[in-house]
Amino acid sequence: MEKLRDEIADLISLVLDNDNGFESYVKLKKDPHIKKIILTEGDPISLIDNFKIKVKNIIKDSIKSLYLETDIEYSSISNIADNQNKFYSIPMDERYEPFSMVKIPVNDISIFKMDERDDVEGYLFKFKINSGEEIWAYQHLYPMTIPNKKNKNVLMKIIQKDNVDIFVEMSEKLLTISKNIDCLIVKSLENQPDDFVYNIITKNINLMEKHFGFEEYIRMSAINVANSIAELNLISNPDKLLEYIGNTNKKYSKIILRIQNSPVFNYDNIYLRNKINSLQRWENCFVFDEKNMIKLNSKKEVETLIDFLDERYTRSEVTEVEYDTKVKIMI
């Protein structure tokens, strides 16, 4: 996945090193789901007390340290079942748009007011460049990071009088911004001018599943893969695939995603049957019915079919030893 990593890292670096506009927003639980935060800019000449610049630098440095280190790996979402410590790239399109609010025109976004604090789900920090590419950094706001959210404690602040620190009650509501970045929403050019696509870059899959409907997206994607398998006319009971996906354990939907982009789908069922019967690895792995169709009888047989369509096993040309290549890189 070196090519994917280079593409993502190059785009992130391009935007962060050439940004000509930084803005902060809150992501709200309710419609319209996004509002702009006005950060003080202090003295525009001396930059003293420029809180906006301070926040910008904190978020920029966090993105660079979290997403651009040389040992960081990126992978497509089809490999999510591997459960490795990688950043996954998730297409954000009509099938899955948890951050669709980033597409709202700037002039249509209103200003956030502090009395809306309890509706805040997180922050969105936007970097953009003249050519149209954008990076949105999302920071989830966990309840424990909101000071005195339930007003159970008394907060204090200091005022100085005659060189004496005097503590008084601080009754204002507070919000905190940390250095954590849970995901990036990257807007990039696809092929033609103004042909932009969005991708979510994250390793925080638990957050995506709990708050952003990612588990349902995975299941729907897995069903699409199952339909592609059925269209091969290789198996007699495709309902067994849907039964596999419908298991309460979400790992099964992730497993079938491994073959989402498999080149094996480019071959017809005659070619694939011949391969099953002629290759030692797959010989006697499947049960065929009277119509020479594979009949799936168990979860294990479904996974064997997935392994076949995924070309999971590779034989060395030198030693003729067979290797498990569940995680593959095409050369």
Phi, psi and omega in degrees: 000024181298322180297316179298316179299315181297318181297315182291313182297320180296319181292316179300314180297318180302312183290315183292327183276348183230018187296140177237025178184119177237130179222154180243142181221162169251143172265124183258152179289330184250164177302136014271008173072353177208138172216154184273139175262128176269112178260135181297141181250003175056217178279114184293345181267307181276345182064014176292137180060030178273090183293327180297315178295321180298313179296317179303314182293323178298312182291319179298314179296323179295317179299315182296318182286328183274329190243350187240005177296149187294335183268004180283137179248145177240150180212155175285161184293342180295342181262016187296335180293342181292340174054044179261164182279072183232162169271130180257140178261118184245117178299134176251100181222200185297342179280333184203108183226065181293340179241041181298339182296341179289348179270355180290131178304142184306318184291348179264002181260125181273176185270138179284139175242147188295338178288357176263009187306319185291349179263359183283129178258332180179183178249150172235120180249124189251129171243139180218160175231168188300328184283356174107344179293147181219153169232126174249122177261123180258130177238114182287139181259103179278146183308324183292344181268358178265111183301124173052044185301323183262011177056036179272343183242167176252121178267149181233154171223163185257136165237143181259134178219119182054045179062023178243133177281119179245129182265131177231161180290138175255105186268349182293147173287148184234154169228151179239147174244127181254185178268358183284140173233114184279329176196162174246142169249115188252124176256120184224160177284135179274286181228303184265158174305138180069009176263085186262147174233157180241139174225143175263130179246118183200156168244356181273070183293326179300318178297316182297323180288320186284323188245344190231026171063024185291326180298319178294322177298318179297316180296318180294321177295321179295322178297321177298321178295317179301320178296323178295322177295316181300324182292345176289344184055042181257335183239149184270339183230071181299342178298339178294330177291317180293325176296321179296314180293326184286356177303144182297337178279117185293348182296332183290324175294323180292323180298316184290339177293342179305329185260015183305319183244028183293133177292348179298333180294348179279354183254153181275171186292332178295313179299317183291322177297319178298321179293319179299319184279340185256341181264131183302322182302322188256355180297131180066017178273340185234154175259127180255142178270188183294342178262014180062033175253144178290132175250119181272124184247350184205168176298321179298320179291326175298315181291329175295319177298317178300317179299320179295312182291338180271355186051049188295327186255139181231136180258131179293133178287340183272306186261348185061019174277141181265136183238148175277115182241055180299325175254111187241151172235119180286137179241000000 
